[in-house]
Amino acid sequence: MRTNWRVAVPLFWSALTTAVVLAVITTIAKSIYFSKLSLNSLFIWINYYIGYPDIYYLTALPLFMLSALYFFKREKDARYHRYLIHIIEDVQRIADGDFDHKVPVQSIGELGQLAGNINQVVERLKTSIDEERRAESTKNELITNVSHDLRTPLTSITGYLGLIEQDRYRDEVELRYYVNMAYEESQRLFQLIQDLFEYTRLSNITGATIQKAPINLVEMMRQLFAQFRLQLQEAGIEQHMTFFESQLLVMADGNKLRRVFENLISNAIKYGGEGKYLEVMGFKEGDEAVIQIINYGESIPQTDLPHIFERFYRVEKSRATHTGGSGIGLAIAKSIVELHGGTISASSDEERTVFTVRLNILGEKANS
């Protein structure tokens, strides 16, 4: 509707201007002819055609075209100017901090493209600000969590050593108990610091720096469960291993990949004791080797599932001193798996909790 109006207004003014100019020319021509002035040769021709439509058509057509050209250009310039002012006002609004505001994009020369570019710049700026805020929030959370995790064992160590320093123990048995507790807490502190260094190192290296070689995941899992046999027995957990392939070959850094499955098995032992057995499944799916570690203990709440691979995130039930780890083991596992171009995920319900690792399987050419 607005477009039709923009066309109609210049056409109206062009027609009106043509009519007025034509009337003025006709009036002047008649006045000159009837005034009996000279230039007879010119006005005989005019007099001959006065009252005939051809002269009006021949005169009106160029007049109308010139008028239309003028008024259309005038309307275009006016629209351009109005739109420019509108853009300036919108940019000022954005500059005042309203990053949700958009500049309306109209097809008016280069201004339309300029408006689109301004919107893109604002969108990228908004994304950058949001990322900066998230990074700041993550940094503050990191400092809080590290402070908490370092302070807890350090407080225990200081407390036990303080009792020893003040000779507040009854006999050598109690003294040895205090020393042993301080030693265990120092080991816990040492492991937390090691995890921090490991996570930082993994976060700052690229896939090109890991030393890959053909690894048979079936054999690796059997070796790992032999390593964890004593811990499984102490926790009263039976192991069940099911492999649908005799070999699941992948290109991987063996030491780093062992760390992934060690973390997952340790997790399953800590939080899956109620289920009394731990299950491992290995199979091929498409071009991926899939390893699932399943425990049947207490489930992970659905609200926590999306966050369990974040650094220092721990489900509240695991914050107890006797079970809670550094809260960074799963983050390390995720970093290592992603360095290998794979994925790690978790699912949990009332029956079981499943951690699934997917890695690209070694191609047939590599196998041969």
Sequence and secondary structure as in RCSB ss.txt:
>XXXX:A:sequence
MRTNWRVAVPLFWSALTTAVVLAVITTIAKSIYFSKLSLNSLFIWINYYIGYPDIYYLTALPLFMLSALYFFKRE
KDARYHRYLIHIIEDVQRIADGDFDHKVPVQSIGELGQLAGNINQVVERLKTSIDEERRAESTKNELITNVSHDL
RTPLTSITGYLGLIEQDRYRDEVELRYYVNMAYEESQRLFQLIQDLFEYTRLSNITGATIQKAPINLVEMMRQLF
AQFRLQLQEAGIEQHMTFFESQLLVMADGNKLRRVFENLISNAIKYGGEGKYLEVMGFKEGDEAVIQIINYGESI
PQTDLPHIFERFYRVEKSRATHTGGSGIGLAIAKSIVELHGGTISASSDEERTVFTVRLNILGEKANS
>XXXX:A:secstr
 HHHHHHHHHHHHHHHHHHHHHHHHHHHHHHHHHTT S HHHHHHHHHHTT HHHHHHHHHHHHHHHHHHHHHHH
HHHHHHHHHHHHHHHHHHHHTT TT       SHHHHHHHHHHHHHHHHHHHHHHHHHHHHHHHHHHHHHHHHHH
HHHHHHHHHHHHHHHTT  SSHHHHHHHHHHHHHHHHHHHHHHHHHHHHHHHHT  GGGS  EEEEHHHHHHHHH
HHTHHHHHHHT EEEEEESSS  EEEE HHHHHHHHHHHHHHHHHH GGG EEEEEEEEETTEEEEEEEE SS  
 TTTGGGTTSTT   GGG STTT   S HHHHHHHHHHHTT EEEEEE SS EEEEEEEEB  HHHH 
